[in-house]
């Protein structure tokens, strides 16, 4: 790579939010009201996300981690229960399980997609399994249809960790979040496909489930905030904590939603540009995200050799590579649930996340791939 070439935008960061210029206006409309907790903007965000997904209801919370934690709690997951999930995920997925008192049961992944498969889920089931949590790595949907009847027959429910997958679809065209048999959780942190600054969304399967989640996310109080303003008391019906999404975060999300089709298209364009640029680069395999149906969250390659050396070389030359993620079954916090997962251990020693976010351009992609080729050559 010619080091005198002008550095194109975005290559120094692995991921970044994209602001459209309307977020500040949306925040300015909410700020003067002085009521910045859950409010009308939050309700509107829930309604607009539901309209986009084609569902009747969504429940907005303060993070994707909270979404997973509350989804698990809402279906009664607790001590004595096992929840199947891949080891290759952000540690938040596992913490949501352990904080409910349940045990993570790590499943093997497909090295092509870095996600669980029906077969690896079946292999991981135990007599105590009460839920399966597929992680939609990179935004690609995980289709567990072939084993749904088997899972249902054993009383096992599916909770999707769709933190990467807002806007993605299954191969049959169904939106992620619109499957009535699956409890879906999205993340809206700063670098996700749709950001609210910080936040998450749960897509409940029934009105009763939505009501339970709303109670859990705000102290177990039955009455809405507006209703409580006109009452001399309120009713606490069950457990709950403060997990609601503020109006400030919802205002950002509403502004982002208006531009989401353009954001989604640009992410697909960038991923396809990477796909073309990486073709023929020896020792590198691009992880398949099924881009025709996916709004890609990241762009990950698997390197045949010297991943750590390539990582350091690129970072030293200002290229924002990252590793998503170190395997959880080898983390000290989760060693009680360690299993032998040879595919996961092999692939997590080889994966490398390239810079990928909407501020990048065609030139950013070409520059990054040229730098990767130089790094492979320099470290071989």
Long-range contacts (C-beta under 8 A, 24 or more apart in sequence): 1-367, 1-370, 1-371, 1-373, 1-374, 5-367, 7-318, 7-367, 8-360, 8-361, 8-363, 8-364, 8-366, 8-367, 9-359, 9-360, 9-361, 9-364, 10-355, 10-357, 10-359, 10-360, 10-361, 10-364, 11-318, 11-319, 11-320, 11-355, 11-360, 11-364, 11-367, 11-368, 11-371, 12-318, 12-319, 12-320, 12-355, 13-320, 13-355, 13-357, 13-359, 14-320, 14-321, 14-322, 14-353, 14-354, 14-355, 14-356, 14-357, 15-191, 15-298, 15-322, 15-355, 15-356, 15-357, 16-190, 16-191, 16-357, 16-358, 16-359, 17-190, 17-191, 17-195, 17-357, 18-263, 18-357, 18-358, 18-359, 20-255, 20-256, 20-258, 20-259, 22-255, 22-258, 22-259, 23-251, 23-252, 23-255, 23-256, 25-255, 26-251, 26-252, 26-254, 26-255, 27-248, 27-251, 27-252, 29-251, 30-247, 30-248, 30-251, 31-248, 33-247, 35-247, 36-246, 36-247, 36-248, 37-225, 37-244, 37-246, 37-247, 38-218, 38-225, 38-244, 38-245, 38-246, 38-247, 39-225, 39-247, 39-250, 40-247, 41-247, 41-250, 41-251, 41-254, 42-244, 42-245, 42-246, 42-247, 42-250, 44-250, 44-254, 45-196, 45-245, 45-250, 45-253, 45-254, 45-257, 46-201, 48-254, 48-257, 49-201, 49-253, 49-257, 52-175, 52-257, 52-260, 53-175, 53-177, 53-178, 53-203, 54-175, 54-178, 55-177, 55-178, 55-203, 56-207, 57-203, 57-204, 57-207, 57-210, 58-177, 58-201, 58-202, 58-203, 58-204, 59-201, 59-202, 59-203, 59-204, 59-210, 59-213, 59-214, 59-217, 60-199, 60-200, 60-201, 60-244, 60-245, 60-250, 60-253, 61-199, 61-200, 61-201, 61-202, 61-217, 61-243, 61-244, 61-245, 62-198, 62-199, 62-200, 62-242, 62-243, 62-244, 62-245, 62-246, 62-249, 63-187, 63-189, 63-198, 63-199, 63-200, 63-243, 64-92, 64-163, 64-185, 64-186, 64-187, 64-188, 64-189, 64-192, 64-199, 64-200, 65-92, 65-95, 65-96, 65-187, 65-200, 66-200, 66-217, 66-243, 67-185, 67-186, 67-187, 67-200, 67-201, 67-202, 68-92, 68-93, 68-96, 68-97, 68-133, 68-159, 68-161, 68-185, 69-96, 69-99, 69-100, 69-243, 70-202, 70-213, 70-216, 70-217, 70-243, 71-159, 71-183, 71-185, 71-202, 71-213, 72-96, 72-97, 72-100, 72-102, 72-131, 72-159, 73-100, 73-216, 74-183, 74-209, 74-212, 74-213, 74-216, 75-130, 75-131, 75-157, 75-159, 75-183, 76-130, 77-102, 77-130, 77-131, 78-102, 80-128, 81-128, 81-129, 81-130, 81-131, 82-126, 82-128, 82-129, 82-130, 83-129, 83-130, 83-131, 83-132, 83-133, 83-159, 84-116, 84-121, 84-124, 84-125, 84-129, 84-131, 84-132, 84-133, 85-116, 85-132, 85-133, 85-134, 85-135, 85-161, 86-114, 86-115, 86-116, 86-134, 86-135, 86-137, 86-344, 87-327, 87-328, 87-329, 87-330, 87-341, 87-344, 87-348, 88-114, 88-135, 88-137, 88-325, 88-327, 88-328, 88-344, 88-347, 88-348, 89-135, 89-137, 89-161, 89-325, 89-328, 90-163, 90-324, 90-325, 91-325, 91-328, 91-331, 91-333, 92-163, 93-133, 93-135, 93-161, 93-328, 94-328, 94-333, 94-334, 97-133, 98-333, 98-334, 102-130, 102-131, 103-128, 103-336, 103-337, 104-328, 104-334, 104-337, 105-129, 105-337, 105-339, 106-328, 106-329, 106-337, 106-338, 106-339, 106-341, 106-344, 108-341, 108-342, 108-343, 108-344, 109-341, 109-343, 109-344, 109-347, 111-302, 111-343, 111-346, 111-347, 112-287, 112-288, 113-137, 113-140, 113-287, 113-288, 113-289, 114-138, 114-287, 114-300, 114-347, 114-351, 115-140, 115-142, 116-142, 117-142, 118-143, 118-144, 118-146, 118-147, 121-147, 122-147, 122-150, 125-154, 125-156, 129-154, 129-156, 130-155, 130-156, 130-157, 131-156, 131-157, 131-158, 131-159, 132-156, 132-157, 132-158, 132-159, 133-158, 133-159, 133-160, 133-161, 134-158, 134-160, 134-161, 135-161, 135-163, 135-164, 136-160, 136-161, 136-162, 136-163, 136-164, 136-165, 136-168, 136-176, 137-164, 137-287, 138-164, 138-287, 138-289, 138-294, 138-296, 138-297, 138-298, 138-300, 139-164, 139-165, 139-167, 139-168, 139-193, 139-289, 139-294, 139-295, 139-296, 139-297, 139-298, 140-165, 140-168, 140-288, 140-289, 140-290, 140-293, 140-294, 141-165, 141-168, 141-169, 141-170, 141-171, 141-176, 141-290, 141-293, 141-294, 143-170, 143-171, 148-181, 157-183, 158-182, 158-183, 159-183, 159-184, 159-185, 160-184, 160-185, 161-185, 162-186, 163-187, 163-192, 164-192, 164-193, 164-297, 164-298, 165-193, 165-294, 165-295, 165-297, 166-192, 166-193, 166-194, 166-295, 167-193, 167-194, 167-260, 167-264, 167-295, 168-293, 168-294, 168-295, 169-293, 169-294, 170-293, 171-290, 171-293, 173-293, 177-201, 177-203, 178-203, 180-205, 181-205, 183-209, 188-249, 188-253, 191-357, 192-297, 193-260, 193-263, 193-264, 193-267, 193-295, 193-297, 194-253, 194-256, 194-257, 194-260, 194-263, 195-252, 195-253, 195-256, 196-245, 196-249, 196-250, 196-252, 196-253, 196-256, 197-248, 197-249, 197-252, 198-249, 199-245, 199-249, 199-250, 199-253, 200-245, 215-240, 216-240, 216-241, 216-243, 217-241, 217-242, 217-243, 217-244, 218-242, 218-243, 218-244, 263-295, 263-358, 264-295, 266-358, 267-295, 267-296, 267-297, 267-356, 267-358, 268-294, 268-295, 268-296, 270-296, 270-299, 270-356, 270-358, 270-360, 270-365, 271-296, 271-299, 271-356, 273-362, 273-365, 273-366, 274-299, 274-354, 274-356, 274-365, 274-368, 274-369, 277-365, 277-366, 277-369, 278-369, 281-369, 281-372, 281-373, 281-376, 282-376, 283-376, 283-380, 284-372, 284-376, 287-351, 296-356, 297-356, 298-324, 298-353, 298-356, 299-353, 299-354, 299-355, 299-356, 300-324, 300-351, 300-352, 300-353, 300-354, 301-351, 301-352, 301-354, 301-372, 302-347, 302-350, 302-351, 302-352, 303-350, 303-351, 303-352, 303-376, 304-350, 305-380, 306-376, 306-379, 306-380, 307-349, 307-350, 307-351, 307-352, 309-379, 310-352, 310-372, 310-375, 310-376, 310-379, 311-352, 313-375, 313-378, 313-379, 314-371, 314-372, 314-375, 317-371, 317-374, 317-375, 319-354, 319-355, 319-368, 319-371, 319-372, 320-355, 321-352, 321-353, 321-354, 321-355, 322-352, 322-353, 323-348, 323-351, 323-352, 323-353, 324-351, 324-353
